C-alpha cells in the first residue's frame, strides 16, 4: 500500500517538476523566485517518494535474502 502511494506521488511530482524546469531552460530562467522554489519543492517531495518506493520495493523483492542479526 505505501509503495503504491509513494509511486503515485513520485509520478505526480515528476511531471510538473520536469515541465517547470524545461520551461525555465527555454525561457532563460524562472519568471520569479517563487516558481523556482515550487520546482525545487516538487523535486524534493518526488525524490523522497521515490526513495520510499524503492526501499519498499527492495524489501518486498529481497525479503528472504535479508538476515537480521
CHARMM internal coordinates of N, CA and C (Angstrom, degrees):
IC EDIT
DIST 1 N 1 CA 1.4482
DIST 1 CA 1 C 1.5387
ANGL 1 N 1 CA 1 C 111.37
DIST 1 C 2 N 1.3353
ANGL 1 CA 1 C 2 N 116.28
DIHE 1 N 1 CA 1 C 2 N -49.58
DIST 2 N 2 CA 1.4691
ANGL 1 C 2 N 2 CA 118.92
DIHE 1 CA 1 C 2 N 2 CA -179.97
DIST 2 CA 2 C 1.5212
ANGL 2 N 2 CA 2 C 111.02
DIHE 1 C 2 N 2 CA 2 C -65.34
DIST 2 C 3 N 1.3362
ANGL 2 CA 2 C 3 N 116.42
DIHE 2 N 2 CA 2 C 3 N -31.73
DIST 3 N 3 CA 1.4573
ANGL 2 C 3 N 3 CA 119.97
DIHE 2 CA 2 C 3 N 3 CA 177.95
DIST 3 CA 3 C 1.5166
ANGL 3 N 3 CA 3 C 112.18
DIHE 2 C 3 N 3 CA 3 C -65.75
DIST 3 C 4 N 1.3207
ANGL 3 CA 3 C 4 N 116.78
DIHE 3 N 3 CA 3 C 4 N -40.80
DIST 4 N 4 CA 1.4606
ANGL 3 C 4 N 4 CA 120.30
DIHE 3 CA 3 C 4 N 4 CA 179.39
DIST 4 CA 4 C 1.5236
ANGL 4 N 4 CA 4 C 111.44
DIHE 3 C 4 N 4 CA 4 C -67.73
DIST 4 C 5 N 1.3224
ANGL 4 CA 4 C 5 N 116.16
DIHE 4 N 4 CA 4 C 5 N -41.32
DIST 5 N 5 CA 1.4637
ANGL 4 C 5 N 5 CA 119.73
DIHE 4 CA 4 C 5 N 5 CA 179.79
DIST 5 CA 5 C 1.5236
ANGL 5 N 5 CA 5 C 110.36
DIHE 4 C 5 N 5 CA 5 C -64.96
DIST 5 C 6 N 1.3325
ANGL 5 CA 5 C 6 N 116.44
DIHE 5 N 5 CA 5 C 6 N -45.88
DIST 6 N 6 CA 1.4671
ANGL 5 C 6 N 6 CA 118.73
DIHE 5 CA 5 C 6 N 6 CA -178.65
DIST 6 CA 6 C 1.5258
ANGL 6 N 6 CA 6 C 111.67
DIHE 5 C 6 N 6 CA 6 C -67.00
DIST 6 C 7 N 1.3366
ANGL 6 CA 6 C 7 N 117.38
DIHE 6 N 6 CA 6 C 7 N -34.56
DIST 7 N 7 CA 1.4672
ANGL 6 C 7 N 7 CA 119.64
DIHE 6 CA 6 C 7 N 7 CA 176.32
DIST 7 CA 7 C 1.5301
ANGL 7 N 7 CA 7 C 110.63
DIHE 6 C 7 N 7 CA 7 C -65.22
DIST 7 C 8 N 1.3259
ANGL 7 CA 7 C 8 N 116.95
DIHE 7 N 7 CA 7 C 8 N -41.81
DIST 8 N 8 CA 1.4628
ANGL 7 C 8 N 8 CA 120.04
DIHE 7 CA 7 C 8 N 8 CA 178.86
DIST 8 CA 8 C 1.5262
ANGL 8 N 8 CA 8 C 111.77
DIHE 7 C 8 N 8 CA 8 C -66.35
DIST 8 C 9 N 1.3278
ANGL 8 CA 8 C 9 N 117.16
DIHE 8 N 8 CA 8 C 9 N -39.94
DIST 9 N 9 CA 1.4648
ANGL 8 C 9 N 9 CA 120.43
DIHE 8 CA 8 C 9 N 9 CA 177.23
DIST 9 CA 9 C 1.5234
ANGL 9 N 9 CA 9 C 109.74
DIHE 8 C 9 N 9 CA 9 C -64.60
DIST 9 C 10 N 1.3303
ANGL 9 CA 9 C 10 N 116.85
DIHE 9 N 9 CA 9 C 10 N -39.09
DIST 10 N 10 CA 1.4664
ANGL 9 C 10 N 10 CA 120.50
DIHE 9 CA 9 C 10 N 10 CA 178.37
DIST 10 CA 10 C 1.5251
ANGL 10 N 10 CA 10 C 111.15
DIHE 9 C 10 N 10 CA 10 C -58.60
DIST 10 C 11 N 1.3255
ANGL 10 CA 10 C 11 N 117.07
DIHE 10 N 10 CA 10 C 11 N -49.83
DIST 11 N 11 CA 1.4616
ANGL 10 C 11 N 11 CA 119.35
DIHE 10 CA 10 C 11 N 11 CA -179.18
DIST 11 CA 11 C 1.5236
ANGL 11 N 11 CA 11 C 111.59
DIHE 10 C 11 N 11 CA 11 C -69.44
DIST 11 C 12 N 1.3269
ANGL 11 CA 11 C 12 N 116.45
DIHE 11 N 11 CA 11 C 12 N -31.50
DIST 12 N 12 CA 1.4593
ANGL 11 C 12 N 12 CA 120.20
DIHE 11 CA 11 C 12 N 12 CA 177.87
DIST 12 CA 12 C 1.5245
ANGL 12 N 12 CA 12 C 111.03
DIHE 11 C 12 N 12 CA 12 C -65.95
DIST 12 C 13 N 1.3100
ANGL 12 CA 12 C 13 N 118.08
DIHE 12 N 12 CA 12 C 13 N -31.59
DIST 13 N 13 CA 1.4717
ANGL 12 C 13 N 13 CA 121.96
DIHE 12 CA 12 C 13 N 13 CA 178.43
DIST 13 CA 13 C 1.5249
ANGL 13 N 13 CA 13 C 112.35
DIHE 12 C 13 N 13 CA 13 C -90.18
DIST 13 C 14 N 1.3231
ANGL 13 CA 13 C 14 N 117.07
DIHE 13 N 13 CA 13 C 14 N -28.22
DIST 14 N 14 CA 1.4639
ANGL 13 C 14 N 14 CA 120.83
DIHE 13 CA 13 C 14 N 14 CA -175.73
DIST 14 CA 14 C 1.5251
ANGL 14 N 14 CA 14 C 112.07
DIHE 13 C 14 N 14 CA 14 C -63.55
DIST 14 C 15 N 1.3121
ANGL 14 CA 14 C 15 N 116.97
DIHE 14 N 14 CA 14 C 15 N -50.64
DIST 15 N 15 CA 1.4591
ANGL 14 C 15 N 15 CA 120.26
DIHE 14 CA 14 C 15 N 15 CA -174.60
DIST 15 CA 15 C 1.5319
ANGL 15 N 15 CA 15 C 113.08
DIHE 14 C 15 N 15 CA 15 C -67.03
DIST 15 C 16 N 1.3369
ANGL 15 CA 15 C 16 N 119.71
DIHE 15 N 15 CA 15 C 16 N -47.44
DIST 16 N 16 CA 1.4781
ANGL 15 C 16 N 16 CA 117.18
DIHE 15 CA 15 C 16 N 16 CA 177.26
DIST 16 CA 16 C 1.5296
ANGL 16 N 16 CA 16 C 113.17
DIHE 15 C 16 N 16 CA 16 C -63.14
DIST 16 C 17 N 1.3268
ANGL 16 CA 16 C 17 N 117.24
DIHE 16 N 16 CA 16 C 17 N -36.81
DIST 17 N 17 CA 1.4655
ANGL 16 C 17 N 17 CA 120.00
DIHE 16 CA 16 C 17 N 17 CA 178.56
DIST 17 CA 17 C 1.5255
ANGL 17 N 17 CA 17 C 110.13
DIHE 16 C 17 N 17 CA 17 C -64.04
DIST 17 C 18 N 1.3133
ANGL 17 CA 17 C 18 N 117.05
DIHE 17 N 17 CA 17 C 18 N -44.56
DIST 18 N 18 CA 1.4666
ANGL 17 C 18 N 18 CA 120.69
DIHE 17 CA 17 C 18 N 18 CA 179.16
DIST 18 CA 18 C 1.5259
ANGL 18 N 18 CA 18 C 111.22
DIHE 17 C 18 N 18 CA 18 C -63.97
DIST 18 C 19 N 1.3133
ANGL 18 CA 18 C 19 N 117.00
DIHE 18 N 18 CA 18 C 19 N -40.52
DIST 19 N 19 CA 1.4631
ANGL 18 C 19 N 19 CA 120.35
DIHE 18 CA 18 C 19 N 19 CA 179.18
DIST 19 CA 19 C 1.5249
ANGL 19 N 19 CA 19 C 110.54
DIHE 18 C 19 N 19 CA 19 C -64.43
DIST 19 C 20 N 1.3336
ANGL 19 CA 19 C 20 N 117.02
DIHE 19 N 19 CA 19 C 20 N -43.49
DIST 20 N 20 CA 1.4637
ANGL 19 C 20 N 20 CA 120.08
DIHE 19 CA 19 C 20 N 20 CA 178.75
DIST 20 CA 20 C 1.5270
ANGL 20 N 20 CA 20 C 111.61
DIHE 19 C 20 N 20 CA 20 C -62.69
DIST 20 C 21 N 1.3239
ANGL 20 CA 20 C 21 N 116.76
DIHE 20 N 20 CA 20 C 21 N -44.27
DIST 21 N 21 CA 1.4639
ANGL 20 C 21 N 21 CA 119.63
DIHE 20 CA 20 C 21 N 21 CA -178.62
DIST 21 CA 21 C 1.5296
ANGL 21 N 21 CA 21 C 110.83
DIHE 20 C 21 N 21 CA 21 C -66.17
DIST 21 C 22 N 1.3170
ANGL 21 CA 21 C 22 N 118.07
DIHE 21 N 21 CA 21 C 22 N -41.00
DIST 22 N 22 CA 1.4708
ANGL 21 C 22 N 22 CA 119.92
DIHE 21 CA 21 C 22 N 22 CA 176.01
DIST 22 CA 22 C 1.5264
ANGL 22 N 22 CA 22 C 111.16
DIHE 21 C 22 N 22 CA 22 C -62.98
DIST 22 C 23 N 1.3160
ANGL 22 CA 22 C 23 N 116.14
DIHE 22 N 22 CA 22 C 23 N -38.82
DIST 23 N 23 CA 1.4644
ANGL 22 C 23 N 23 CA 120.32
DIHE 22 CA 22 C 23 N 23 CA 176.23
DIST 23 CA 23 C 1.5257
ANGL 23 N 23 CA 23 C 110.62
DIHE 22 C 23 N 23 CA 23 C -61.97
DIST 23 C 24 N 1.3302
ANGL 23 CA 23 C 24 N 116.89
DIHE 23 N 23 CA 23 C 24 N -41.29
DIST 24 N 24 CA 1.4682
ANGL 23 C 24 N 24 CA 120.64
DIHE 23 CA 23 C 24 N 24 CA 178.54
DIST 24 CA 24 C 1.5304
ANGL 24 N 24 CA 24 C 110.81
DIHE 23 C 24 N 24 CA 24 C -64.42
DIST 24 C 25 N 1.3144
ANGL 24 CA 24 C 25 N 117.03
DIHE 24 N 24 CA 24 C 25 N -40.74
DIST 25 N 25 CA 1.4653
ANGL 24 C 25 N 25 CA 120.77
DIHE 24 CA 24 C 25 N 25 CA -179.16
DIST 25 CA 25 C 1.5261
ANGL 25 N 25 CA 25 C 110.34
DIHE 24 C 25 N 25 CA 25 C -64.76
DIST 25 C 26 N 1.3267
ANGL 25 CA 25 C 26 N 116.22
DIHE 25 N 25 CA 25 C 26 N -45.30
DIST 26 N 26 CA 1.4587
ANGL 25 C 26 N 26 CA 119.42
DIHE 25 CA 25 C 26 N 26 CA -177.42
DIST 26 CA 26 C 1.5231
ANGL 26 N 26 CA 26 C 112.37
DIHE 25 C 26 N 26 CA 26 C -69.79
DIST 26 C 27 N 1.3275
ANGL 26 CA 26 C 27 N 117.75
DIHE 26 N 26 CA 26 C 27 N -27.14
DIST 27 N 27 CA 1.4619
ANGL 26 C 27 N 27 CA 120.82
DIHE 26 CA 26 C 27 N 27 CA -177.47
DIST 27 CA 27 C 1.5244
ANGL 27 N 27 CA 27 C 113.20
DIHE 26 C 27 N 27 CA 27 C -105.41
DIST 27 C 28 N 1.3033
ANGL 27 CA 27 C 28 N 118.21
DIHE 27 N 27 CA 27 C 28 N 16.76
DIST 28 N 28 CA 1.4721
ANGL 27 C 28 N 28 CA 123.92
DIHE 27 CA 27 C 28 N 28 CA 177.90
DIST 28 CA 28 C 1.5234
ANGL 28 N 28 CA 28 C 112.83
DIHE 27 C 28 N 28 CA 28 C 58.24
DIST 28 C 29 N 1.3105
ANGL 28 CA 28 C 29 N 116.46
DIHE 28 N 28 CA 28 C 29 N 43.57
DIST 29 N 29 CA 1.4587
ANGL 28 C 29 N 29 CA 120.23
DIHE 28 CA 28 C 29 N 29 CA 174.74
DIST 29 CA 29 C 1.5183
ANGL 29 N 29 CA 29 C 113.04
DIHE 28 C 29 N 29 CA 29 C 119.11
DIST 29 C 30 N 1.3281
ANGL 29 CA 29 C 30 N 115.88
DIHE 29 N 29 CA 29 C 30 N 163.58
DIST 30 N 30 CA 1.4628
ANGL 29 C 30 N 30 CA 119.46
DIHE 29 CA 29 C 30 N 30 CA -179.83
DIST 30 CA 30 C 1.5283
ANGL 30 N 30 CA 30 C 111.06
DIHE 29 C 30 N 30 CA 30 C -73.51
DIST 30 C 31 N 1.3399
ANGL 30 CA 30 C 31 N 117.02
DIHE 30 N 30 CA 30 C 31 N 151.26
DIST 31 N 31 CA 1.4625
ANGL 30 C 31 N 31 CA 119.91
DIHE 30 CA 30 C 31 N 31 CA 179.25
DIST 31 CA 31 C 1.5323
ANGL 31 N 31 CA 31 C 112.93
DIHE 30 C 31 N 31 CA 31 C -67.30
DIST 31 C 32 N 1.3237
ANGL 31 CA 31 C 32 N 117.31
DIHE 31 N 31 CA 31 C 32 N -29.68
DIST 32 N 32 CA 1.4649
ANGL 31 C 32 N 32 CA 121.11
DIHE 31 CA 31 C 32 N 32 CA 177.45
DIST 32 CA 32 C 1.5261
ANGL 32 N 32 CA 32 C 108.51
DIHE 31 C 32 N 32 CA 32 C -151.83
DIST 32 C 33 N 1.3293
ANGL 32 CA 32 C 33 N 117.92
DIHE 32 N 32 CA 32 C 33 N 162.31
DIST 33 N 33 CA 1.4681
ANGL 32 C 33 N 33 CA 120.06
DIHE 32 CA 32 C 33 N 33 CA 179.10
DIST 33 CA 33 C 1.5304
ANGL 33 N 33 CA 33 C 113.28
DIHE 32 C 33 N 33 CA 33 C -61.71
DIST 33 C 34 N 1.3214
ANGL 33 CA 33 C 34 N 116.79
DIHE 33 N 33 CA 33 C 34 N -26.55
DIST 34 N 34 CA 1.4652
ANGL 33 C 34 N 34 CA 119.88
DIHE 33 CA 33 C 34 N 34 CA 179.41
DIST 34 CA 34 C 1.5275
ANGL 34 N 34 CA 34 C 111.22
DIHE 33 C 34 N 34 CA 34 C -63.22
DIST 34 C 35 N 1.3148
ANGL 34 CA 34 C 35 N 117.38
DIHE 34 N 34 CA 34 C 35 N -37.76
DIST 35 N 35 CA 1.4649
ANGL 34 C 35 N 35 CA 120.92
DIHE 34 CA 34 C 35 N 35 CA 177.88
DIST 35 CA 35 C 1.5230
ANGL 35 N 35 CA 35 C 111.01
DIHE 34 C 35 N 35 CA 35 C -65.60
DIST 35 C 36 N 1.3196
ANGL 35 CA 35 C 36 N 117.11
DIHE 35 N 35 CA 35 C 36 N -40.01
DIST 36 N 36 CA 1.4620
ANGL 35 C 36 N 36 CA 120.60
DIHE 35 CA 35 C 36 N 36 CA 177.75
DIST 36 CA 36 C 1.5241
ANGL 36 N 36 CA 36 C 110.60
DIHE 35 C 36 N 36 CA 36 C -65.41
DIST 36 C 37 N 1.3217
ANGL 36 CA 36 C 37 N 117.02
DIHE 36 N 36 CA 36 C 37 N -40.76
DIST 37 N 37 CA 1.4631
ANGL 36 C 37 N 37 CA 120.72
DIHE 36 CA 36 C 37 N 37 CA 178.49
DIST 37 CA 37 C 1.5239
ANGL 37 N 37 CA 37 C 111.27
DIHE 36 C 37 N 37 CA 37 C -64.98
DIST 37 C 38 N 1.3205
ANGL 37 CA 37 C 38 N 117.59
DIHE 37 N 37 CA 37 C 38 N -36.22
DIST 38 N 38 CA 1.4649
ANGL 37 C 38 N 38 CA 119.69
DIHE 37 CA 37 C 38 N 38 CA 178.66
DIST 38 CA 38 C 1.5275
ANGL 38 N 38 CA 38 C 110.82
DIHE 37 C 38 N 38 CA 38 C -68.26
DIST 38 C 39 N 1.3315
ANGL 38 CA 38 C 39 N 117.51
DIHE 38 N 38 CA 38 C 39 N -38.92
DIST 39 N 39 CA 1.4666
ANGL 38 C 39 N 39 CA 119.87
DIHE 38 CA 38 C 39 N 39 CA 177.15
DIST 39 CA 39 C 1.5222
ANGL 39 N 39 CA 39 C 110.71
DIHE 38 C 39 N 39 CA 39 C -65.54
DIST 39 C 40 N 1.3278
ANGL 39 CA 39 C 40 N 117.06
DIHE 39 N 39 CA 39 C 40 N -41.20
DIST 40 N 40 CA 1.4648
ANGL 39 C 40 N 40 CA 120.46
DIHE 39 CA 39 C 40 N 40 CA 178.47
DIST 40 CA 40 C 1.5242
ANGL 40 N 40 CA 40 C 111.23
DIHE 39 C 40 N 40 CA 40 C -65.88
DIST 40 C 41 N 1.3171
ANGL 40 CA 40 C 41 N 117.62
DIHE 40 N 40 CA 40 C 41 N -38.41
DIST 41 N 41 CA 1.4672
ANGL 40 C 41 N 41 CA 120.99
DIHE 40 CA 40 C 41 N 41 CA 178.27
DIST 41 CA 41 C 1.5228
ANGL 41 N 41 CA 41 C 110.95
DIHE 40 C 41 N 41 CA 41 C -65.43
DIST 41 C 42 N 1.3252
ANGL 41 CA 41 C 42 N 116.39
DIHE 41 N 41 CA 41 C 42 N -43.05
DIST 42 N 42 CA 1.4630
ANGL 41 C 42 N 42 CA 119.43
DIHE 41 CA 41 C 42 N 42 CA 177.23
DIST 42 CA 42 C 1.5212
ANGL 42 N 42 CA 42 C 110.87
DIHE 41 C 42 N 42 CA 42 C -61.83
DIST 42 C 43 N 1.3299
ANGL 42 CA 42 C 43 N 117.17
DIHE 42 N 42 CA 42 C 43 N -38.44
DIST 43 N 43 CA 1.4598
ANGL 42 C 43 N 43 CA 120.75
DIHE 42 CA 42 C 43 N 43 CA 178.96
DIST 43 CA 43 C 1.5223
ANGL 43 N 43 CA 43 C 110.90
DIHE 42 C 43 N 43 CA 43 C -63.82
DIST 43 C 44 N 1.3241
ANGL 43 CA 43 C 44 N 117.27
DIHE 43 N 43 CA 43 C 44 N -46.21
DIST 44 N 44 CA 1.4664
ANGL 43 C 44 N 44 CA 120.93
DIHE 43 CA 43 C 44 N 44 CA -177.77
DIST 44 CA 44 C 1.5246
ANGL 44 N 44 CA 44 C 110.88
DIHE 43 C 44 N 44 CA 44 C -65.83
DIST 44 C 45 N 1.3191
ANGL 44 CA 44 C 45 N 117.68
DIHE 44 N 44 CA 44 C 45 N -43.36
DIST 45 N 45 CA 1.4656
ANGL 44 C 45 N 45 CA 120.74
DIHE 44 CA 44 C 45 N 45 CA 178.78
DIST 45 CA 45 C 1.5231
ANGL 45 N 45 CA 45 C 110.02
DIHE 44 C 45 N 45 CA 45 C -64.61
DIST 45 C 46 N 1.3369
ANGL 45 CA 45 C 46 N 117.07
DIHE 45 N 45 CA 45 C 46 N -43.13
DIST 46 N 46 CA 1.4600
ANGL 45 C 46 N 46 CA 120.72
DIHE 45 CA 45 C 46 N 46 CA 178.60
DIST 46 CA 46 C 1.5130
ANGL 46 N 46 CA 46 C 112.88
DIHE 45 C 46 N 46 CA 46 C -64.59
DIST 46 C 47 N 1.3283
ANGL 46 CA 46 C 47 N 117.09
DIHE 46 N 46 CA 46 C 47 N -39.83
DIST 47 N 47 CA 1.4628
ANGL 46 C 47 N 47 CA 120.60
DIHE 46 CA 46 C 47 N 47 CA 178.10
DIST 47 CA 47 C 1.5248
ANGL 47 N 47 CA 47 C 110.98
DIHE 46 C 47 N 47 CA 47 C -64.90
DIST 47 C 48 N 1.3185
ANGL 47 CA 47 C 48 N 117.04
DIHE 47 N 47 CA 47 C 48 N -41.92
DIST 48 N 48 CA 1.4665
ANGL 47 C 48 N 48 CA 120.74
DIHE 47 CA 47 C 48 N 48 CA 177.35
DIST 48 CA 48 C 1.5241
ANGL 48 N 48 CA 48 C 111.09
DIHE 47 C 48 N 48 CA 48 C -62.41
DIST 48 C 49 N 1.3221
ANGL 48 CA 48 C 49 N 116.56
DIHE 48 N 48 CA 48 C 49 N -43.15
DIST 49 N 49 CA 1.4635
ANGL 48 C 49 N 49 CA 120.03
DIHE 48 CA 48 C 49 N 49 CA 178.49
DIST 49 CA 49 C 1.5234
ANGL 49 N 49 CA 49 C 110.94
DIHE 48 C 49 N 49 CA 49 C -64.92
DIST 49 C 50 N 1.3378
ANGL 49 CA 49 C 50 N 117.50
DIHE 49 N 49 CA 49 C 50 N -39.69
DIST 50 N 50 CA 1.4607
ANGL 49 C 50 N 50 CA 120.22
DIHE 49 CA 49 C 50 N 50 CA 178.42
DIST 50 CA 50 C 1.5208
ANGL 50 N 50 CA 50 C 111.24
DIHE 49 C 50 N 50 CA 50 C -63.58
DIST 50 C 51 N 1.3253
ANGL 50 CA 50 C 51 N 116.96
DIHE 50 N 50 CA 50 C 51 N -45.12
DIST 51 N 51 CA 1.4667
ANGL 50 C 51 N 51 CA 119.82
DIHE 50 CA 50 C 51 N 51 CA 179.96
DIST 51 CA 51 C 1.5231
ANGL 51 N 51 CA 51 C 111.31
DIHE 50 C 51 N 51 CA 51 C -64.06
DIST 51 C 52 N 1.3238
ANGL 51 CA 51 C 52 N 117.08
DIHE 51 N 51 CA 51 C 52 N -38.40
DIST 52 N 52 CA 1.4671
ANGL 51 C 52 N 52 CA 120.56
DIHE 51 CA 51 C 52 N 52 CA 176.51
DIST 52 CA 52 C 1.5157
ANGL 52 N 52 CA 52 C 110.38
DIHE 51 C 52 N 52 CA 52 C -63.66
DIST 52 C 53 N 1.3374
ANGL 52 CA 52 C 53 N 117.08
DIHE 52 N 52 CA 52 C 53 N -45.28
DIST 53 N 53 CA 1.4650
ANGL 52 C 53 N 53 CA 120.24
DIHE 52 CA 52 C 53 N 53 CA 178.87
DIST 53 CA 53 C 1.5235
ANGL 53 N 53 CA 53 C 110.66
DIHE 52 C 53 N 53 CA 53 C -63.19
DIST 53 C 54 N 1.3370
ANGL 53 CA 53 C 54 N 117.86
DIHE 53 N 53 CA 53 C 54 N -42.12
DIST 54 N 54 CA 1.4595
ANGL 53 C 54 N 54 CA 121.09
DIHE 53 CA 53 C 54 N 54 CA -178.20
DIST 54 CA 54 C 1.5246
ANGL 54 N 54 CA 54 C 111.32
DIHE 53 C 54 N 54 CA 54 C -63.06
DIST 54 C 55 N 1.3211
ANGL 54 CA 54 C 55 N 117.13
DIHE 54 N 54 CA 54 C 55 N -42.31
DIST 55 N 55 CA 1.4651
ANGL 54 C 55 N 55 CA 120.25
DIHE 54 CA 54 C 55 N 55 CA 179.95
DIST 55 CA 55 C 1.5253
ANGL 55 N 55 CA 55 C 110.53
DIHE 54 C 55 N 55 CA 55 C -65.38
DIST 55 C 56 N 1.3325
ANGL 55 CA 55 C 56 N 118.15
DIHE 55 N 55 CA 55 C 56 N -43.32
DIST 56 N 56 CA 1.4690
ANGL 55 C 56 N 56 CA 119.54
DIHE 55 CA 55 C 56 N 56 CA 178.96
DIST 56 CA 56 C 1.5252
ANGL 56 N 56 CA 56 C 110.91
DIHE 55 C 56 N 56 CA 56 C -66.78
DIST 56 C 57 N 1.3343
ANGL 56 CA 56 C 57 N 117.59
DIHE 56 N 56 CA 56 C 57 N -38.58
DIST 57 N 57 CA 1.4586
ANGL 56 C 57 N 57 CA 120.80
DIHE 56 CA 56 C 57 N 57 CA 178.28
DIST 57 CA 57 C 1.5258
ANGL 57 N 57 CA 57 C 111.02
DIHE 56 C 57 N 57 CA 57 C -64.97
DIST 57 C 58 N 1.3308
ANGL 57 CA 57 C 58 N 116.45
DIHE 57 N 57 CA 57 C 58 N -44.68
DIST 58 N 58 CA 1.4668
ANGL 57 C 58 N 58 CA 120.03
DIHE 57 CA 57 C 58 N 58 CA 179.53
DIST 58 CA 58 C 1.5218
ANGL 58 N 58 CA 58 C 110.74
DIHE 57 C 58 N 58 CA 58 C -65.00
DIST 58 C 59 N 1.3177
ANGL 58 CA 58 C 59 N 117.38
DIHE 58 N 58 CA 58 C 59 N -39.02
DIST 59 N 59 CA 1.4607
ANGL 58 C 59 N 59 CA 120.21
DIHE 58 CA 58 C 59 N 59 CA 179.30
DIST 59 CA 59 C 1.5240
ANGL 59 N 59 CA 59 C 110.82
DIHE 58 C 59 N 59 CA 59 C -64.80
DIST 59 C 60 N 1.3403
ANGL 59 CA 59 C 60 N 116.86
DIHE 59 N 59 CA 59 C 60 N -42.79
DIST 60 N 60 CA 1.4657
ANGL 59 C 60 N 60 CA 119.49
DIHE 59 CA 59 C 60 N 60 CA 178.93
DIST 60 CA 60 C 1.5217
ANGL 60 N 60 CA 60 C 111.20
DIHE 59 C 60 N 60 CA 60 C -67.04
DIST 60 C 61 N 1.3194
ANGL 60 CA 60 C 61 N 117.17
DIHE 60 N 60 CA 60 C 61 N -37.55
DIST 61 N 61 CA 1.4562
ANGL 60 C 61 N 61 CA 121.09
DIHE 60 CA 60 C 61 N 61 CA -177.19
DIST 61 CA 61 C 1.5207
ANGL 61 N 61 CA 61 C 112.19
DIHE 60 C 61 N 61 CA 61 C -72.91
DIST 61 C 62 N 1.3211
ANGL 61 CA 61 C 62 N 116.53
DIHE 61 N 61 CA 61 C 62 N -44.05
DIST 62 N 62 CA 1.4642
ANGL 61 C 62 N 62 CA 121.03
DIHE 61 CA 61 C 62 N 62 CA -174.25
DIST 62 CA 62 C 1.5224
ANGL 62 N 62 CA 62 C 112.51
DIHE 61 C 62 N 62 CA 62 C -108.87
DIST 62 C 63 N 1.3122
ANGL 62 CA 62 C 63 N 117.60
DIHE 62 N 62 CA 62 C 63 N 28.55
DIST 63 N 63 CA 1.4588
ANGL 62 C 63 N 63 CA 121.79
DIHE 62 CA 62 C 63 N 63 CA -176.64
DIST 63 CA 63 C 1.5229
ANGL 63 N 63 CA 63 C 111.99
DIHE 62 C 63 N 63 CA 63 C -58.93
DIST 63 C 64 N 1.3136
ANGL 63 CA 63 C 64 N 117.78
DIHE 63 N 63 CA 63 C 64 N -39.51
DIST 64 N 64 CA 1.4643
ANGL 63 C 64 N 64 CA 121.33
DIHE 63 CA 63 C 64 N 64 CA -176.87
DIST 64 CA 64 C 1.5241
ANGL 64 N 64 CA 64 C 111.67
DIHE 63 C 64 N 64 CA 64 C -74.37
DIST 64 C 65 N 1.3465
ANGL 64 CA 64 C 65 N 116.49
DIHE 64 N 64 CA 64 C 65 N -23.51
DIST 65 N 65 CA 1.4606
ANGL 64 C 65 N 65 CA 119.89
DIHE 64 CA 64 C 65 N 65 CA -178.36
DIST 65 CA 65 C 1.5260
ANGL 65 N 65 CA 65 C 113.01
DIHE 64 C 65 N 65 CA 65 C -86.64
DIST 65 C 66 N 1.3382
ANGL 65 CA 65 C 66 N 117.36
DIHE 65 N 65 CA 65 C 66 N -13.79
DIST 66 N 66 CA 1.4638
ANGL 65 C 66 N 66 CA 120.80
DIHE 65 CA 65 C 66 N 66 CA -177.92
DIST 66 CA 66 C 1.5239
ANGL 66 N 66 CA 66 C 108.90
DIHE 65 C 66 N 66 CA 66 C -82.81
DIST 66 C 67 N 1.3191
ANGL 66 CA 66 C 67 N 115.72
DIHE 66 N 66 CA 66 C 67 N 124.56
DIST 67 N 67 CA 1.4607
ANGL 66 C 67 N 67 CA 121.44
DIHE 66 CA 66 C 67 N 67 CA 179.45
DIST 67 CA 67 C 1.5214
ANGL 67 N 67 CA 67 C 107.80
DIHE 66 C 67 N 67 CA 67 C -113.35
DIST 67 C 68 N 1.3220
ANGL 67 CA 67 C 68 N 116.03
DIHE 67 N 67 CA 67 C 68 N 121.67
DIST 68 N 68 CA 1.4595
ANGL 67 C 68 N 68 CA 121.04
DIHE 67 CA 67 C 68 N 68 CA 178.46
DIST 68 CA 68 C 1.5136
ANGL 68 N 68 CA 68 C 107.84
DIHE 67 C 68 N 68 CA 68 C -95.93
DIST 68 C 69 N 1.3259
ANGL 68 CA 68 C 69 N 115.85
DIHE 68 N 68 CA 68 C 69 N 123.87
DIST 69 N 69 CA 1.4693
ANGL 68 C 69 N 69 CA 120.61
DIHE 68 CA 68 C 69 N 69 CA -177.63
DIST 69 CA 69 C 1.5012
ANGL 69 N 69 CA 69 C 109.92
DIHE 68 C 69 N 69 CA 69 C -95.30
END
COOR INIT
IC SEED 1 N 1 CA 1 C
IC BUILD
